[in-house]
Structures are given as structure tokens and as C-alpha cells.
């Protein structure tokens, strides 16, 4: 759980970035977060790992949170894109299974969990996280469910947003608490919340 004018892409000030350096910074932030956690992550450490000047990073990003958001947006767009093909119950299930793998096993999933945790006690992080990542992804998830519902593939027992909260929330909770996410959990959630029920 983004076209050229997507609201998740924040315009950056300063010089035009060299793409290799930009990717080096994003990968360094991703790796250091997985190694040391959010609290120990600093722009200085990211600069050292990426081999770029700290001043260069600050020209491109105002904080480590914005670096992590760029990392999260790029990684989740590549690894867990919200389905846009012909809607089906199976495509929704595959998406949720992929999301569970992302937060449980993928180092990039740790970025999502770290930002969720930081957003609980930092208003600036919460605002940026909602504007740049959660809002745009939820809009695509809502569209996915709406199209699947209109096609008769799923029959949500709740509204689209509450349904996604119930589906994704259970997965994220287990990941945040360090619990495993069995495949059967995702399948059961989909069966209980989305599958059409015979009268």
C-alpha cells in the first residue's frame, strides 16, 4: 500500500541531481536503516555510505524522513504495485500476499514500518507520510477494490477504506510486533472480508 504529476513526488530544490548519486543515497539510507534502525540513522552516515557530500544531500532532501519516503515510494512502486489490470479477486489476493512479504521479509519493508512508527510521535513525519505515500497508495487501493466490486469479483462487507484498514492493518500489526505473517492469515482475511457470500 504513483504519473509525472503524482502528488507523491515532492519537487526538490537545488541543482539537478545526478541519478547515480541519487540512487546511491536511497540505497545507503535503506541499508543503514535495516542495519541500525531509525534512531541511529543520520544524514552524515548516509552521505558517508553513499559517497556524496552531506551538503549535496541537504540540497536534495530536507531530512532523513524525506530520503526514506523517496526510497519507500520507489521500492513499493516496483515491488508491490497496486493492480491496475482487469479486476479480480485473485489479483487483490496476490497484492495482499505481496504486501505481507514486503513488510515481513523485504529490507525495504522496514522503511515502511519505521515511518509508521515515527509518524506516531512526530507530526511532520505523519503529514509527509500521509501526503506523499499513504494517501496516493490508498487512492489506488480504493480504486482497485471499487473496480473489483463493480465487476462482481469481490463483495466488501465494509466500505473500501475500512476494508483496506482491516486487511492491511492486521498485516502491519504483526510485522510491527515482530510476528510472522502466515499465508493463511492473508487468505482468511480476504475470504472473510471480500469474498461474495451465498445467500
C-alpha positions as CSV (number, residue, x, y, z in Angstrom):
1,X,0.0,0.0,0.0
2,X,2.4,6.7,-8.0
3,X,2.4,9.8,-13.5
4,X,4.6,12.6,-13.8
5,X,2.3,14.8,-11.8
6,X,1.7,12.3,-9.0
7,X,1.2,14.0,-5.6
8,X,3.6,11.5,-4.0
9,X,6.6,13.1,-5.9
10,X,7.8,16.0,-3.9
11,X,9.6,18.7,-6.0
12,X,13.2,19.2,-5.0
13,X,15.1,22.4,-4.9
14,X,18.8,22.9,-5.8
15,X,20.9,21.5,-8.6
16,X,19.6,18.8,-10.9
17,X,20.5,15.5,-9.3
18,X,22.8,13.0,-10.8
19,X,20.8,9.8,-11.0
20,X,23.6,7.5,-9.9
21,X,24.3,9.7,-6.8
22,X,20.5,9.9,-6.1
23,X,20.2,6.1,-6.2
24,X,23.4,5.7,-4.0
25,X,21.8,7.9,-1.4
26,X,18.5,6.0,-1.4
27,X,20.2,2.6,-1.2
28,X,22.5,3.8,1.6
29,X,19.5,5.1,3.6
30,X,17.7,1.8,3.0
31,X,20.7,-0.3,4.1
32,X,21.6,1.8,7.1
33,X,18.0,1.7,8.4
34,X,18.0,-2.1,8.1
35,X,21.3,-2.3,9.9
36,X,21.0,0.3,12.7
37,X,17.3,1.4,13.0
38,X,15.7,4.8,12.5
39,X,17.1,6.4,15.6
40,X,20.7,5.8,14.7
41,X,20.2,6.8,11.0
42,X,21.8,10.2,10.2
43,X,22.3,12.2,7.1
44,X,26.1,12.2,7.9
45,X,26.1,8.4,7.9
46,X,24.0,8.2,4.7
47,X,26.5,10.6,3.0
48,X,29.5,8.5,4.0
49,X,27.9,5.3,2.8
50,X,26.7,6.8,-0.5
51,X,30.0,8.6,-1.1
52,X,28.4,12.0,-1.5
53,X,28.8,15.3,0.4
54,X,26.4,16.0,3.2
55,X,25.7,19.4,1.7
56,X,24.6,17.7,-1.5
57,X,22.1,15.6,0.3
58,X,20.6,18.7,2.0
59,X,20.3,20.4,-1.3
60,X,18.1,17.5,-2.5
61,X,16.3,16.5,0.7
62,X,15.5,18.5,3.8
63,X,15.6,15.5,6.2
64,X,16.2,11.8,6.5
65,X,12.5,11.2,6.6
66,X,12.2,12.6,3.0
67,X,15.0,10.4,1.9
68,X,13.3,7.4,3.3
69,X,10.0,8.4,1.7
70,X,11.6,8.6,-1.7
71,X,13.1,5.1,-1.0
72,X,9.8,3.7,0.1
73,X,7.9,5.2,-2.9
74,X,10.3,3.8,-5.4
75,X,10.6,0.4,-3.8
76,X,6.9,-0.2,-3.2
77,X,6.1,1.0,-6.8
78,X,8.5,-1.6,-8.1
79,X,7.8,-4.5,-5.7
80,X,4.2,-4.2,-4.7
81,X,2.4,-2.1,-7.4
82,X,-1.4,-1.8,-6.9
83,X,-3.0,-3.9,-9.6
84,X,-4.5,-2.0,-12.5
85,X,-5.3,-4.9,-14.8
86,X,-8.8,-6.3,-15.1
87,X,-10.0,-6.5,-11.5
88,X,-10.4,-9.9,-10.0
89,X,-10.5,-11.5,-6.5
90,X,-7.2,-13.3,-7.3
91,X,-5.4,-10.0,-8.2
92,X,-6.5,-8.5,-4.9
93,X,-5.3,-11.6,-3.0
94,X,-1.9,-11.6,-4.9
95,X,-1.5,-7.9,-4.0
96,X,-2.1,-8.5,-0.3
97,X,0.2,-11.6,-0.3
98,X,2.9,-9.5,-1.9
99,X,2.4,-6.7,0.7
100,X,2.7,-9.2,3.5
101,X,6.0,-10.5,2.0
102,X,7.2,-6.9,1.6
103,X,6.7,-5.9,5.2
104,X,7.8,-9.2,6.7
105,X,10.9,-10.1,4.6
106,X,12.0,-7.2,2.3
107,X,14.5,-4.8,3.8
108,X,12.6,-2.0,2.1
109,X,9.6,-3.0,4.1
110,X,11.5,-1.9,7.2
111,X,11.3,1.6,5.8
112,X,7.6,1.5,5.8
113,X,7.4,0.2,9.4
114,X,9.9,2.7,10.6
115,X,8.0,5.6,9.1
116,X,4.7,4.3,10.6
117,X,6.3,4.2,14.0
118,X,8.0,7.6,13.7
119,X,4.7,9.2,12.4
120,X,3.1,8.3,15.8
121,X,5.0,10.9,17.7
122,X,6.2,13.3,15.0
123,X,3.6,15.5,13.3
124,X,5.8,16.5,10.4
125,X,6.6,12.9,9.6
126,X,2.9,12.0,9.8
127,X,1.9,14.8,7.5
128,X,4.6,14.0,4.9
129,X,3.9,10.2,5.1
130,X,0.2,10.7,4.5
131,X,0.6,13.2,1.7
132,X,3.4,11.5,-0.2
133,X,2.9,7.8,0.4
134,X,-0.2,6.7,2.3
135,X,-2.7,9.0,0.6
136,X,-1.7,8.2,-3.0
137,X,-1.4,4.5,-2.4
138,X,-4.7,4.3,-0.6
139,X,-6.4,6.1,-3.5
140,X,-5.1,3.3,-5.8
141,X,-6.1,0.6,-3.4
142,X,-9.6,2.1,-3.1
143,X,-9.9,2.2,-6.9
144,X,-8.7,-1.5,-7.1
145,X,-11.5,-2.5,-4.7
146,X,-14.1,-0.4,-6.3
147,X,-13.4,-1.8,-9.8
148,X,-13.3,-5.4,-8.4
149,X,-16.6,-4.8,-6.6
150,X,-18.3,-3.3,-9.7
151,X,-17.1,-6.4,-11.7
152,X,-18.7,-8.6,-9.1
153,X,-15.4,-10.2,-8.2
154,X,-15.5,-9.1,-4.5
155,X,-18.2,-8.1,-2.1
156,X,-16.6,-6.0,0.7
157,X,-18.5,-6.2,3.9
158,X,-17.3,-2.7,4.9
159,X,-16.6,0.4,2.9
160,X,-13.5,0.5,0.8
161,X,-11.3,2.4,3.2
162,X,-12.5,0.4,6.3
163,X,-11.9,-2.8,4.3
164,X,-8.4,-1.9,3.4
165,X,-7.7,-0.8,7.0
166,X,-8.9,-4.3,8.2
167,X,-6.9,-6.1,5.6
168,X,-3.6,-4.1,5.7
169,X,-3.8,-3.3,9.4
170,X,-3.7,-6.9,10.5
171,X,-0.6,-7.5,8.4
172,X,1.2,-4.3,9.5
173,X,0.4,-5.0,13.2
174,X,2.0,-8.4,13.0
175,X,5.1,-7.0,11.2
176,X,5.4,-4.2,13.8
177,X,5.3,-6.6,16.6
178,X,7.9,-9.0,15.0
179,X,5.4,-11.8,14.5
180,X,5.3,-14.0,11.4
181,X,2.6,-13.4,8.8
182,X,1.3,-16.8,7.7
183,X,-0.1,-17.0,4.2
184,X,-3.3,-18.4,5.8
185,X,-3.8,-15.2,7.6
186,X,-4.0,-13.2,4.4
187,X,-6.2,-15.8,2.7
188,X,-8.6,-15.8,5.7
189,X,-8.8,-12.1,5.8
190,X,-9.7,-11.9,2.1
191,X,-12.3,-14.7,2.5
192,X,-13.9,-13.1,5.5
193,X,-13.9,-9.5,4.2
194,X,-14.1,-9.7,0.4
195,X,-15.5,-12.9,-0.9
196,X,-19.1,-12.8,-2.1
197,X,-21.3,-14.8,0.3
198,X,-24.0,-17.1,-0.9
199,X,-27.4,-16.3,0.5
